[in-house]
Amino acid sequence: MGGEVPSGLMGKPDEPDRFVPLVVGEWGRRYGTVYVAREIWDMLRPNAQEFSFHLQDGQRFRLHFDTPIGRLKV
């Protein structure tokens, strides 16, 4: 990953071709971009509309998509 970023937020990956950038938000509100490792993204089923992930500090997150993952243009 890139160097330290204020507020403890991560920056863009050093090797962007190995990650899928996803703009996240809800109801027209944009929160930012999440970078998912391509090897993880490629393991998701095309008809999936969500996936969960855990951070090392114990936080858990769920990403939910309005359309199946296989139909997203990434």
Stockholm file with secondary structure:
# STOCKHOLM 1.0

chainA/1-74         MGGEVPSGLMGKPDEPDRFVPLVVGEWGRRYGTVYVAREIWDMLRPNAQEFSFHLQDGQRFRLHFDTPIGRLKV
#=GR chainA/1-74 SS CCSCCGGGCCCCCSSGGGEEEEEEEETTEEEEEEEEEHHHHHHSCTTCCEEEEECTTSCEEEEECSSCGGGSCC
#=GC SS_cons        CCSCCGGGCCCCCSSGGGEEEEEEEETTEEEEEEEEEHHHHHHSCTTCCEEEEECTTSCEEEEECSSCGGGSCC
//
